[in-house]
Amino acid sequence: MVSPVLKALMVAPLALGAAYLFVLLTLFPGSTGTLFAWQMSPVSAALLGAGYGGSCAMYVLALRARRWVDIRVAVTAGALFMPLAGLATLLGRGSLQLTGGPLLGVLAAWGWAAVHAGAPLLGLIALAAQWLAREERPPRPPRLPWWVAGPVTGHGLGLTVIGLLLYAVPGLAVRHWPWAAGQLEVRMLGAWCLVFGAALLLTWVEAELRRVRNGMAALLVTGTFGLVGLIREAGQVSWGQTGAWAVVLVLCAFLGLGLSGLGVGWMLDPALPQTPPAPVDAHS
């Protein structure tokens, strides 16, 4: 079973926070200087908004789950993202509008810093509650066929490597970035790549696509809104640079993996067995 504490302290707040950031960054990507914690490129804002949109979809679906095995990849992804985003905020604190700027921007900066400072502790409490909850271990399903496991593992490894590079050396990436960007936003994009890469590798470990359908929905939403945002802000992208097309390739991979993962999951996995009805007493 899924602990109610986990849903209340972790899954529900992550869903609400991701929904807010998705709406803000997707609808107002050019207004981050007045509405968000720091000012960034509209292209980066659109891509980060797409990531939060995918995360929102994943956690809304996770709220409906009853079995821990059906959401542990999603919860693990959230547990990984919280410290990554918190450390990125700490390292890039000079970019936050903590001491000056529009009122809404200052409030957003302090709210952003407070949330990312307290989220890891709440996450640990929620995970501890889930660890104490008892649940029978379901049988391990057969391994995924190679034509499913191969792309999932390959993309997971690729995104993990890209995420590590962007997160560890954002200054180097900024000098070759296909649009005007700061180190904090590049590091945040790297955090998203790391989280999606880790989630794909965990998908291979889980070996059953039914258990990671919420993650596949996240890839689908992120890829879709990421491409829409990139097209909308295409005038600010240097399309002559290789990095621009690398971003397009990653977003298309998200979209393709999400669609195929959901579709193949329905085809490969039979419906869960239903509990047979109790026999009717003929004498009653």
NULO-61037 format. One record per residue (C-alpha): x, y, z. Coordinates in steps of 0.02 Angstrom, whole numbers, padded with zeros to 5 digits, always signed. Each point is the difference from the previous one (the first is absolute). Layout:
<recs>
XYZ/...
</recs>
This chain:
<recs>
+00000+00000+00000/+00050+00182-00021/+00019+00092+00164/-00122+00146+00021/+00144+00096+00078/+00101-00020-00160/-00144+00067-00104/-00035+00144+00119/+00179+00058+00030/+00081-00039-00165/-00108-00051-00148/-00139+00129+00020/+00116+00149+00035/+00110-00048-00148/-00153-00009-00112/-00063+00171+00057/+00170+00083-00012/+00034-00074-00171/-00171+00057-00062/+00032+00178+00057/+00173+00008-00081/-00066-00081-00159/-00135+00133-00020/+00116+00143+00045/+00147-00048-00110/-00104-00062-00145/-00121+00146-00013/+00122+00138+00050/+00174-00055-00054/+00050+00179-00040/-00052+00068+00170/+00117-00096+00116/+00085+00162+00051/-00161+00061+00083/-00090-00161+00046/+00133-00131+00035/+00145-00027+00119/+00129+00052-00128/+00001+00070-00175/+00039-00124-00138/-00016-00022-00187/-00178-00031-00061/+00065-00156-00087/+00069-00070+00163/-00160+00048+00090/-00105-00094-00128/+00108-00156+00016/+00000+00004+00190/-00188+00027-00005/-00017-00154-00109/+00099-00101+00127/-00112+00057+00140/-00152-00039-00107/+00058-00178-00024/+00037-00014+00186/-00175+00063+00041/-00079-00132-00112/+00107-00135+00080/-00047+00047+00178/-00185+00024-00037/-00002-00179-00065/+00103-00056+00151/-00132+00071+00118/-00123-00128-00069/+00116-00149+00027/-00027-00125+00139/+00154-00109-00017/+00174+00063+00045/+00077-00091-00148/-00105+00106-00118/+00073+00166+00059/+00172-00037+00071/+00087+00055-00160/-00097+00165+00003/+00036+00026+00185/+00184-00042-00024/+00010+00127-00141/-00076+00133+00113/+00116-00047+00142/+00148+00021-00118/-00059+00165-00073/-00026+00087+00167/+00183-00001+00057/+00060+00033-00177/-00110+00154-00015/+00046+00055+00176/+00187-00012-00034/-00021+00088-00167/-00092+00141+00091/+00138+00012+00130/+00138+00005-00130/-00095+00127-00106/-00068+00106+00143/+00078+00155-00076/-00126-00010-00142/-00151-00001+00117/-00096+00162+00027/+00018-00011+00188/+00053+00179+00036/-00070+00102-00144/-00117+00004-00147/-00189+00000-00024/-00101-00046+00154/-00072-00159-00075/+00173-00054-00056/+00073+00027+00173/-00142-00097+00082/+00021-00139-00128/+00187-00007+00034/-00022-00017+00188/-00138-00127-00026/+00108-00100-00120/+00146+00000+00123/-00111-00049+00148/-00086-00141-00093/+00162-00076-00062/+00078+00015+00173/-00143-00090+00088/-00053-00125-00133/+00139-00128+00032/-00048-00016+00184/-00184-00026-00040/+00052-00125-00133/+00100-00101+00126/-00149-00004+00120/-00115-00056-00141/+00120-00136-00058/+00021-00061+00179/-00189-00016+00017/-00006-00100-00160/+00142-00112+00059/-00101-00040+00158/-00156-00041-00101/-00019-00185-00030/-00033-00068-00172/+00012-00172-00075/+00133-00010-00133/-00077-00041-00169/+00087-00130-00107/+00139+00066-00111/-00062+00009-00179/+00103-00069-00145/+00132+00114-00074/-00051+00125-00132/+00033-00056-00179/+00163+00066-00071/-00088+00114-00123/-00079+00091+00147/+00141-00013+00127/+00133+00057-00125/-00072+00173-00042/-00052+00030+00181/+00172-00042+00068/+00093+00092-00139/-00099+00160+00022/+00015-00014+00189/+00190-00011-00009/+00010+00141-00128/-00109+00118+00102/+00097-00040+00158/+00165+00045-00083/-00072+00161-00074/-00076+00046+00167/+00163-00028+00094/+00095+00111-00122/-00128+00141+00006/-00014-00009+00188/+00185-00014+00039/+00071+00125-00125/-00140+00120-00049/+00126+00138-00036/+00075-00101-00142/-00172-00039-00068/-00054+00182+00006/+00143+00052-00115/-00066-00118-00135/-00187+00013+00039/-00115+00032-00150/-00092+00142+00088/+00041+00128+00134/+00000-00095+00165/+00071+00012+00175/+00086-00135+00101/-00146-00026+00119/-00126-00039-00136/+00124-00113-00089/+00033-00092+00162/-00188-00018+00027/-00019-00072-00175/+00141-00120+00043/-00094-00051+00157/-00152-00044-00105/+00108-00102-00119/+00074-00094+00149/-00172-00036+00072/-00072-00061-00165/+00156-00104-00033/-00009-00081+00172/-00187-00033-00022/+00030-00088-00166/+00136-00109+00077/-00118-00043+00143/-00130-00044-00131/+00119-00132-00065/+00026-00063+00177/-00187-00010+00035/-00020-00102-00162/-00188+00031-00010/-00068+00149-00095/-00164-00003+00097/+00095+00058+00153/+00074+00152-00088/-00147+00063-00102/-00003+00161+00101/+00183+00028-00048/-00038-00033-00183/-00139+00129+00011/+00128+00123+00070/+00114-00029-00150/-00146+00025-00120/-00056+00163+00080/+00177+00067+00017/+00045-00040-00180/-00161+00075-00068/+00006+00165+00095/+00188+00012-00020/-00015-00007-00189/-00145+00123+00001/+00100+00121+00107/+00154-00019-00109/-00102+00038-00157/-00083+00149+00083/+00168+00074+00051/+00091-00056-00157/+00055+00177-00040/+00115+00002+00152/+00089-00163-00043/+00161-00007-00102/-00049-00141-00116/+00171-00005-00078/+00071-00076+00159/+00001-00187+00028/-00068+00022+00177/-00167+00065-00065/-00031-00158-00098/+00060-00106+00145/-00139+00078+00105/-00126-00041-00136/+00064-00179-00006/-00018-00021+00188/-00178+00068-00001/-00048-00112-00147/+00074-00147+00096/-00108+00046+00151/-00154+00007-00110/+00039-00163-00088/+00044-00095+00158/-00156+00063+00087/-00115-00050-00142/+00081-00169-00030/+00018-00037+00186/-00185+00028+00031/-00051-00095-00156/+00118-00146+00021/-00045-00009+00185/-00181-00030-00043/+00046-00131-00130/+00129-00097+00101/-00083+00001+00169/-00164-00095+00017/-00134+00072+00109/+00024-00026+00185/-00090-00156+00060/-00168+00035+00075/-00052-00075+00166/-00131-00134-00038/-00169+00034+00077/-00046-00096+00156/-00107-00155-00030/-00185+00025+00028/-00080-00113+00130/-00144-00086-00086/-00092-00019+00168/+00006+00186+00043/
</recs>
